[in-house]
Amino acid sequence: MKKFISEVVSTGTEIMQGVYPDTNAREISHRLQKLGILPLYHTAVGDDKKTLLDILGIARNRTDVIIMTGGLGPTVDDLTRDVVSELYGKPLVPDRKAADMIRARFAARRKHMPESNLTQALLPAGSIPLYNENGTAPGFIIYEETLHKALIALPGPPREWIPMFDNFVADFLKTHFPSSAIIDTLVLRTIDIPESQLNEQLKPLFNTLPGVTFAFTFRPGKVDIRLTASAPSSEETCQLLEDARKKILRLIDPECIYGEGDEATIEAEVGRLLTARKKTLAIAESCTGGLLCKRLTDIPGSSNYLKEGIVAYSDEAKVKYLGVRDETLRHYGAVSGETVAEMATGMKRVSGADIAVGITGIAGPSGGSQEKPVGLVYFGLATEDSIITCQRRFTGERCLIRELAADFALDMLRRTLISSTDEPDMR
Ligand code: ATP
């Protein structure tokens, strides 16, 4: 069976100027891969008619499927419809349903519709319309049956094109460009284990899993293990990934994995564990200035387990709100194991939460000393029956140190919650 290749063409001068990153190309490529269509080229083009004509001409010659995003709006810099119409020799004709949908959208919002909006309902003759439930611009597909090629034009905003792709384009591609191989990926997100160690531990698996390739993606303090599998059917691809996953878990400490998939976060995992264990949490922060609370409250439903957070930045605040003793601060300093222990226990006491976390450290760039350098952070975790403290030295700029400190505190919580029950963790 033929392997089909594709080109993603993102349009818009803002992309060329770096105003926003071309995330559409990434998202579309993931989807094409899953369908077994190879995304061989990513091209970005500014709003210039001649360049767009040239690029689409090249793309049409060298690939089977072109997926374009953007340039379907009603303004003069929106060129996609005109350029495609010219290149494919298909005049623009009004699509009644698209026009009605645009009118209805304005009416529902009680807004006057500028006539120019109806230019969006003009589609190349003979194209397949892709109606837009989340915006005004419809997309379209031009399918050249004799050449067995397609051009798919989608709007720029992800909330508009993603449903169009997932609900319609994917089926069109499966039907007209069926693949001999379904490709899928599994991402295992790890923390607190160096890339080199992961590489060593997983070496026995490299080249021993036919149809599966390994890649490591490094971010400060974290490494993603990215497995890509390819097989004739999605069931077989899933099975390959599941077998690889099991083998990996036998070779590395499974506790290092905090989640699966590109969207997984430690804060979401902490939230899941707190909910499963029916525990509440309170946070006392100094050097992270509320970052830990912010990340925890990014998770919908966090009010079910997060009781409160205090940013006790000054010594006085540590005394006033958390009951840290003057003597402790005088004797050991604000950045010390003793102070962080009192911050965590004080937070637990005043909040009544089951677990409290304290963080104090030196985020820099100034304020460090030989004894207590920039990047030194102390962590305290108070539970019903214990108080654990530990320290870490992070390197990097102020904002990275704070981010790494928040990561570490979340991970400390995650590991404590995992080991706080005898029941198996049902992830
Ligand atoms: P509209 O009808 O909203 O004008 P459009 O199809 O003309 O849509 P553009 O005007 O090119 O699309 O882009 C609209 C918005 O979509 C951009 O401001 C941006 O937020 C998003 N967008 C466009 N292209 C991309 C891309 N390649 N990657 C990520 N986001 C994009």
Boltz pocket constraint, residues with backbone or C-beta under 6 A from the ligand:
constraints:
  - pocket:
      binder: B
      contacts: [[A, 10], [A, 11], [A, 12], [A, 15], [A, 20], [A, 21], [A, 22], [A, 23], [A, 24], [A, 25], [A, 69], [A, 70], [A, 71], [A, 72], [A, 73], [A, 74], [A, 78], [A, 135], [A, 136], [A, 137], [A, 154], [A, 155], [A, 156], [A, 157], [A, 158]]
      max_distance: 6.0
